[in-house]
Amino acid sequence: MMPEGLDRIKNARILVVEDSVVNQTLARDLLLHAGAHVDLAGNGREAIEAIRNAVEPYDAVLMDLQMPIMDGLEATRIIRGELGQDSLPIIATTANTEKREQKLCRDVGANDYLPKPFHIHELYAILIRWLKPVERTSEAVGESRIDRPAADDVVLPVSVDGVDMNTGLARTGQDRALLAELLVEFANTNIGLGQEADAAAAAGDLERVRFLAHGIRSTAGTIGAEALSGAAAAVEREIVDGGDDIPALLKQFRAALEGVVSAILSADIVTRSSAVQLNARGGDFDREKAERLVGILRDMLDNQDLGAQQEFEKLAGMLGGRGYDDTLRELGRNLEALEFSNARQILARVGKGILE
């Protein structure tokens, strides 16, 4: 049951600050469904720039705490201090639910705290609590709608090993198309993460391992992969506590992660974007437009622009099913990990292929 006051979200401008593409997609779509205008930022530094340069002020910010480049705590301090945004509602989001974490959020100026993974009604309820009535029209700046194909265009299996589909659907408000998209994004962006975690552990970089496990803990919970989320939480907790079981727990975590990723990739899932690709595949390939997109994305990678993810999705939609799928998945994983140099090299291979 949806909370009362849902109209308060309609036409509100909301900035979602989140480094995970899966969590970005979930928050964005749920907010768009409620009629909000949504902007995305991949870390605290990008959030500060978005607030500083906004044509119209934001009505609320959803702020993830653990992000690369600049975390949510530091970003909130700057928003309250340097930017002087005392009345802007900032809602901290994190998988950590300890009272200490909640106190840190309050101390830096966050208004409230939303544990991840969250259900649709929890997101709406906390925003209704903090948003003031908005008189802005639907012409306000920001993404405010989402195009959906016919229901038959999206294919979501009844079951996927390692995923509680009922939990995933509950978190997405029973939106099968959204859950399909989240599942595929989760798999594509985490194919090599188990190997990355093992390599970091071998190098003694336990903070990197903890960061990776923390991210999976949240996103796995979002899609309903509860056992994987628990395995990630166990790794994170053991590292924080300085325990001796890290190798064994990391082995369990990797097995769970690779099992879920493999199950998703082998399932017959058709998302909104892949349905569009399939429907458009019979048409002529616009090579000139593809070359332009490659050039735009190349410049964004050179500047380490986190908005590159959106341009990548356009390119992936155009090239999907044309022999670039493996390369595009590799490019997507490197973008997710903010490995801009690697992504730049992979993109060069795509550009070369288009010209051939």
Helices and strands as residue ranges (DSSP letters): G 6-8, E 13-17, H 21-33, E 37-41, H 44-52, E 60-64, H 72-80, E 90-94, H 99-108, E 112-115, H 120-130, G 151-153, H 165-171, H 176-189, H 193-202, H 206-223, H 226-241, H 246-266, H 272-280, H 287-302, H 308-319, H 325-336, H 340-355
